[in-house]
Amino acid sequence: MVVTLDPEGVEIKFVKKHISFDKKDVLEVGCGEGRLTFQYAPEAKSVTAIDPSQKSILSARRKIPKSFVGILKFRVGRGEDLDFDDVSFDLVFFTWSLCCTDISAMGKAVREAWRVLRPRGVLVSIQPSLQQPFHSGMAAYLVDRNFGPVPQEDDAYAKSRLALKHSSLVERRFALVAEEEFPNYTYYSSERELLKNLIPGKKERYRMLGAKAKEQVREVVRESGIKTSKGIRTQETAVLTVLRKAEAPSPP
C-alpha cells in the first residue's frame, strides 16, 4: 500500500483517553470503509455506522467478521438527515465528517445528533485543527497561485467548529466534556504519492504550471514530509471534541 494512515494508532488512543465505548450503542457518522469503526467496535454493545458513499459502505460490509454480525451495521446515510428514532444511541461519533458536511447543513447535523442521543449521551467529533503544521496546505496554495481568499477546506473546518459551539453555547444543547489536539500521521511510499495526495483535485492545474513553478511545488512537498523507515511521514494536527447532551431550552 502506498499510503498508510496512522499505523501507530495514535488517533484511537486519544479517543479512548476521553471516552469509553464499553456496552454503548454507538452511531458513527462518516465511517468511510470502517477504518476507525473496526478499532472500537469490539468494545461496544452495538455500532451503526453510516456514510454517504455507497461504495465505501459496500467495502466496509465485506470486512465485517462473522462474530460482529448483528452487532455492527453499515448503512448509507448522512448526518444531517438521520433515519433513526429519538434517543436511540449513547454515543454519536463524527469521524472527520462534520467538517465535510455542506456548511449550510452543519448545524442541522449537530441538532440531529442531539435528537438521537439518549439523556446525557455523548457527541464526539474529530476534525482537522485550525492550527496546522507550517507547510500544511502550501502545495495546493502554490498550484492555485492564489494566497488571498481562505481555502474552502479551511473555511469548512472553522464553520464546523462554530456549529458545535453554537449548539453548545447558544442553544445549550451540549456541555463541553473535553477537547484536545493531537498529531495525526500519514505515510507515503514515495515523493510522487505524497505530491499526488497534497494537491487533490488540482492535477490539471499542476500540469499547466511552468518548470520553475512545478519545482517550487515539489520543494514544498519535500519540506512537508520526513523520511522514515515506514515511508515519507506527514503530520496533520487533529482536534478531538467531546460534548455531553443537555436538555435544550429555547435559544435566546
C-alpha positions as CSV (number, residue, x, y, z in Angstrom):
1,M,0.0,0.0,0.0
2,V,1.4,3.4,-1.0
3,V,-0.5,5.4,1.6
4,T,-0.8,4.3,5.3
5,L,-2.8,6.4,7.8
6,D,-1.9,6.3,11.4
7,P,-0.3,2.9,11.7
8,E,0.7,3.7,15.3
9,G,-3.0,4.0,16.3
10,V,-2.5,7.5,17.8
11,E,-5.9,8.6,16.8
12,I,-7.9,5.8,18.6
13,K,-5.7,6.1,21.7
14,F,-6.6,9.8,22.1
15,V,-10.3,9.0,21.6
16,K,-10.2,6.3,24.3
17,K,-8.4,8.6,26.6
18,H,-11.5,10.7,26.9
19,I,-14.4,8.3,26.2
20,S,-15.4,4.7,26.7
21,F,-17.3,2.6,24.1
22,D,-18.0,-0.2,26.6
23,K,-21.5,-1.5,26.4
24,K,-22.7,1.6,24.4
25,D,-25.0,1.8,21.4
26,V,-22.9,3.9,19.0
27,L,-23.7,5.8,15.9
28,E,-20.7,6.7,13.7
29,V,-21.3,9.4,11.1
30,G,-18.9,9.3,8.2
31,C,-17.4,5.9,8.7
32,G,-15.9,5.5,5.2
33,E,-14.7,1.9,4.8
34,G,-14.6,1.4,8.6
35,R,-11.0,2.3,9.3
36,L,-11.9,3.6,12.8
37,T,-15.1,1.6,13.2
38,F,-13.3,-1.8,13.4
39,Q,-10.9,-0.5,16.1
40,Y,-13.6,0.3,18.7
41,A,-16.5,-1.9,17.7
42,P,-15.4,-4.9,19.8
43,E,-16.0,-2.9,23.0
44,A,-19.4,-1.5,22.1
45,K,-22.8,-3.1,22.7
46,S,-23.8,-2.2,19.1
47,V,-22.5,0.0,16.3
48,T,-24.4,1.6,13.4
49,A,-22.0,3.2,11.0
50,I,-23.2,5.5,8.2
51,D,-21.6,7.2,5.2
52,P,-23.0,8.9,2.1
53,S,-20.7,6.8,-0.2
54,Q,-22.4,3.5,-1.2
55,K,-19.0,2.2,-2.5
56,S,-17.4,2.8,0.9
57,I,-20.3,1.1,2.7
58,L,-20.2,-2.0,0.5
59,S,-16.4,-2.2,1.1
60,A,-16.9,-1.9,4.8
61,R,-19.6,-4.6,4.9
62,R,-17.3,-7.1,3.2
63,K,-14.9,-6.7,6.1
64,I,-17.3,-7.5,8.9
65,P,-16.1,-10.5,10.9
66,K,-18.7,-13.3,11.5
67,S,-18.6,-12.6,15.2
68,F,-19.8,-9.0,14.6
69,V,-22.8,-9.9,12.5
70,G,-25.9,-8.4,14.2
71,I,-23.8,-6.1,16.3
72,L,-22.1,-4.0,13.6
73,K,-24.2,-2.5,10.8
74,F,-23.0,-0.3,7.9
75,R,-25.6,1.8,6.2
76,V,-25.7,4.6,3.6
77,G,-26.8,7.8,5.2
78,R,-26.0,11.4,6.1
79,G,-25.5,13.1,9.4
80,E,-27.9,16.0,8.6
81,D,-30.8,13.6,7.8
82,L,-30.6,10.7,10.3
83,D,-33.2,7.9,9.8
84,F,-33.3,6.9,13.5
85,D,-35.7,7.3,16.3
86,D,-35.2,9.9,19.0
87,V,-33.0,8.9,22.0
88,S,-31.6,5.8,20.2
89,F,-27.9,6.0,21.0
90,D,-25.5,6.5,23.8
91,L,-22.8,8.0,21.6
92,V,-22.7,9.8,18.3
93,F,-19.2,9.8,16.7
94,F,-18.4,12.3,13.9
95,T,-15.2,10.8,12.4
96,W,-13.8,13.5,10.2
97,S,-17.3,14.1,8.8
98,L,-18.9,17.1,10.3
99,C,-16.2,19.3,8.6
100,C,-17.1,17.6,5.3
101,T,-20.8,18.3,5.6
102,D,-22.2,21.1,3.5
103,I,-21.7,24.2,5.5
104,S,-25.4,25.1,5.3
105,A,-26.2,21.7,6.9
106,M,-23.7,21.5,9.7
107,G,-26.0,23.0,12.3
108,K,-28.7,20.5,11.3
109,A,-26.3,17.6,11.6
110,V,-25.4,18.6,15.2
111,R,-29.1,19.0,16.1
112,E,-29.8,15.6,14.6
113,A,-27.1,14.1,16.8
114,W,-28.7,15.7,19.8
115,R,-32.1,14.3,18.8
116,V,-30.9,10.7,18.6
117,L,-28.8,10.8,21.7
118,R,-30.2,9.5,25.0
119,P,-30.2,11.7,28.1
120,R,-26.6,12.6,29.0
121,G,-25.4,10.9,25.8
122,V,-22.1,11.9,24.3
123,L,-21.2,13.5,21.0
124,V,-17.6,13.1,19.8
125,S,-16.1,14.9,16.8
126,I,-12.7,14.5,15.2
127,Q,-11.6,17.0,12.6
128,P,-8.5,18.9,11.4
129,S,-7.4,21.6,13.9
130,L,-7.4,25.2,12.8
131,Q,-3.8,25.3,13.8
132,Q,-1.7,23.1,11.3
133,P,2.0,22.5,10.8
134,F,3.8,25.3,9.0
135,H,3.9,23.7,5.5
136,S,0.4,22.3,5.6
137,G,-1.7,23.3,2.5
138,M,1.2,25.1,0.8
139,A,1.4,22.8,-2.2
140,A,-2.2,23.5,-3.0
141,Y,-1.7,27.2,-2.5
142,L,1.2,27.2,-4.9
143,V,-0.7,25.3,-7.5
144,D,-3.6,27.7,-7.3
145,R,-1.3,30.7,-7.4
146,N,-3.7,32.4,-5.0
147,F,-2.8,33.4,-1.5
148,G,-5.7,35.7,-0.8
149,P,-9.0,34.0,0.0
150,V,-9.4,31.5,2.8
151,P,-9.2,28.0,1.2
152,Q,-12.6,26.2,1.0
153,E,-11.5,23.4,3.3
154,D,-10.1,25.8,5.9
155,D,-13.4,27.6,5.9
156,A,-15.3,24.4,6.4
157,Y,-13.1,23.4,9.4
158,A,-13.9,26.8,11.0
159,K,-17.6,26.5,10.3
160,S,-17.9,23.0,11.7
161,R,-16.2,24.2,14.9
162,L,-18.7,27.1,15.0
163,A,-21.6,24.7,14.6
164,L,-20.5,22.8,17.7
165,K,-20.0,25.9,19.7
166,H,-23.3,27.4,18.6
167,S,-25.2,24.3,19.6
168,S,-23.5,24.2,23.0
169,L,-23.0,27.8,24.0
170,V,-26.1,29.4,22.4
171,E,-28.7,26.7,22.0
172,R,-27.4,25.0,25.2
173,R,-27.9,21.5,23.7
174,F,-24.5,20.2,24.9
175,A,-21.9,20.8,27.6
176,L,-18.2,20.5,26.9
177,V,-16.5,17.5,28.5
178,A,-13.1,17.6,26.9
179,E,-11.1,18.9,24.0
180,E,-7.6,18.1,22.9
181,E,-5.4,18.4,19.9
182,F,-3.2,15.5,18.7
183,P,-0.9,14.6,15.8
184,N,-2.2,12.5,13.0
185,Y,0.4,10.8,10.8
186,T,0.2,9.6,7.3
187,Y,3.0,7.6,5.5
188,Y,3.6,7.7,1.7
189,S,5.8,5.2,-0.2
190,S,7.3,7.9,-2.5
191,E,7.5,11.6,-3.1
192,R,5.3,11.1,-6.1
193,E,2.5,9.7,-4.0
194,L,2.9,12.5,-1.5
195,L,2.6,15.1,-4.2
196,K,-0.5,13.4,-5.6
197,N,-2.2,13.5,-2.2
198,L,-1.2,17.0,-1.2
199,I,-2.8,18.5,-4.3
200,P,-6.1,16.6,-4.6
201,G,-8.3,17.8,-7.4
202,K,-5.6,20.1,-8.7
203,K,-3.7,17.8,-11.1
204,E,-4.7,19.7,-14.2
205,R,-3.6,23.0,-12.8
206,Y,-0.3,21.5,-11.7
207,R,0.3,20.2,-15.3
208,M,-0.2,23.7,-16.6
209,L,2.5,25.2,-14.4
210,G,5.9,26.1,-15.8
211,A,9.0,24.2,-14.9
212,K,10.1,26.7,-12.2
213,A,6.7,26.7,-10.6
214,K,6.5,22.9,-10.5
215,E,9.9,22.7,-8.9
216,Q,8.7,25.2,-6.2
217,V,5.7,22.9,-5.5
218,R,7.9,19.8,-5.3
219,E,10.3,21.6,-2.9
220,V,7.4,22.4,-0.6
221,V,6.3,18.8,-0.8
222,R,9.8,17.6,0.2
223,E,9.8,20.0,3.1
224,S,6.3,18.8,4.2
225,G,7.5,15.2,4.8
226,I,10.0,13.4,7.0
227,K,11.7,10.2,5.6
228,T,11.3,7.3,8.0
229,S,11.7,3.5,7.8
230,K,7.9,3.3,7.2
231,G,8.0,5.9,4.3
232,I,7.6,9.6,4.0
233,R,5.7,10.8,7.0
234,T,3.4,13.9,7.1
235,Q,1.6,15.3,10.0
236,E,-1.8,16.8,10.4
237,T,-3.0,18.3,13.7
238,A,-6.4,16.9,14.6
239,V,-8.8,18.2,17.3
240,L,-11.0,15.9,19.4
241,T,-14.1,17.5,20.9
242,V,-16.3,15.6,23.4
243,L,-19.7,17.1,24.4
244,R,-22.4,15.7,26.7
245,K,-26.1,16.1,25.8
246,A,-28.1,18.5,27.9
247,E,-31.7,19.4,27.8
248,A,-32.1,22.2,25.3
249,P,-34.0,25.3,26.4
250,S,-35.3,27.7,23.7
251,P,-32.4,29.6,22.1
252,P,-32.1,33.2,23.3
